[in-house]
Amino acid sequence: MTGPAGGVVRRFSGGVHSAFAHRSLGGATVPRMESGPAVFAGAAFTLFGVGLLLWTSVRVRLREPVAEGANPAMAAVLTSLFGVGFLIVGVWAFTRP
């Protein structure tokens, strides 16, 4: 048996339950899948980005090298950019349905 948006509908003792959670998007009903993997990916990317930014800021503040054998300014800039990039990807993953 299919529901109004083509999702499979299962009958339970409590009534009818759709296999997909649906959300309204501008009047159209869009199927919404499980978000467990998106939450895990968002948490992993966000934690790594925050950790990288904290580590880089502590190393720069203590005037210690961010990367051995590299130009200190270039290493600090690149690790900061990558930290911000991971943070943005993590937040983006949290906003995925």
C-alpha positions as CSV (number, residue, x, y, z in Angstrom):
1,M,0.0,0.0,0.0
2,T,1.4,3.4,-0.9
3,G,0.8,6.8,0.7
4,P,0.1,10.1,-0.9
5,A,3.7,10.8,-1.8
6,G,4.5,7.3,-3.0
7,G,5.9,6.2,0.4
8,V,5.1,2.8,1.7
9,V,2.4,2.8,4.3
10,R,2.4,0.1,7.0
11,R,-0.5,-0.7,9.3
12,F,0.2,-1.0,13.0
13,S,-2.1,-1.7,15.8
14,G,-2.1,2.1,16.6
15,G,-3.1,3.1,13.1
16,V,-1.4,3.8,9.8
17,H,2.3,4.8,9.8
18,S,4.3,6.0,6.8
19,A,7.7,4.5,6.2
20,F,9.0,7.9,5.4
21,A,8.7,11.0,7.5
22,H,7.4,13.8,5.3
23,R,8.1,17.5,5.4
24,S,6.4,20.2,3.5
25,L,8.5,22.2,1.0
26,G,6.6,25.0,-0.6
27,G,3.4,23.1,-0.6
28,A,5.0,19.9,-2.0
29,T,5.4,16.9,0.2
30,V,9.0,15.6,0.1
31,P,10.1,12.3,1.6
32,R,12.6,12.6,4.4
33,M,15.1,9.8,5.1
34,E,16.8,8.9,8.3
35,S,19.2,11.5,9.4
36,G,21.5,9.4,11.6
37,P,24.4,9.3,9.2
38,A,24.1,13.1,8.6
39,V,24.2,13.7,12.4
40,F,27.3,11.5,12.8
41,A,29.1,13.1,9.9
42,G,28.1,16.6,11.1
43,A,29.4,15.8,14.6
44,A,32.7,14.3,13.3
45,F,33.4,17.2,10.9
46,T,32.4,19.9,13.5
47,L,34.5,18.4,16.3
48,F,37.5,18.0,14.0
49,G,37.2,21.5,12.7
50,V,36.8,23.0,16.2
51,G,39.7,20.9,17.5
52,L,42.0,22.0,14.6
53,L,41.1,25.6,15.2
54,L,41.8,25.4,18.9
55,W,45.0,23.5,18.4
56,T,46.2,26.0,15.8
57,S,45.3,29.0,18.0
58,V,47.1,27.6,21.0
59,R,50.2,26.9,19.0
60,V,50.2,30.4,17.5
61,R,49.6,32.0,20.8
62,L,52.5,30.1,22.4
63,R,54.7,31.0,19.4
64,E,55.4,27.3,18.7
65,P,55.4,25.9,15.2
66,V,52.1,24.7,13.8
67,A,53.9,22.3,11.4
68,E,57.5,21.2,11.7
69,G,59.7,22.5,8.9
70,A,57.0,24.7,7.3
71,N,56.7,28.5,7.1
72,P,55.0,29.4,10.4
73,A,52.7,32.0,8.8
74,M,51.7,29.7,5.9
75,A,51.1,26.8,8.2
76,A,48.9,28.8,10.6
77,V,46.8,30.2,7.7
78,L,46.4,26.8,6.0
79,T,45.4,25.0,9.2
80,S,43.0,27.8,10.0
81,L,41.4,27.6,6.6
82,F,41.1,23.8,6.8
83,G,39.6,24.1,10.4
84,V,37.0,26.6,9.2
85,G,36.3,24.4,6.1
86,F,35.7,21.4,8.3
87,L,33.5,23.4,10.6
88,I,31.4,24.7,7.7
89,V,31.0,21.1,6.3
90,G,29.9,19.9,9.7
91,V,27.3,22.6,10.1
92,W,26.1,21.9,6.6
93,A,25.7,18.2,7.4
94,F,23.6,19.1,10.4
95,T,21.2,21.2,8.2
96,R,20.6,18.3,5.8
97,P,17.2,16.7,6.1
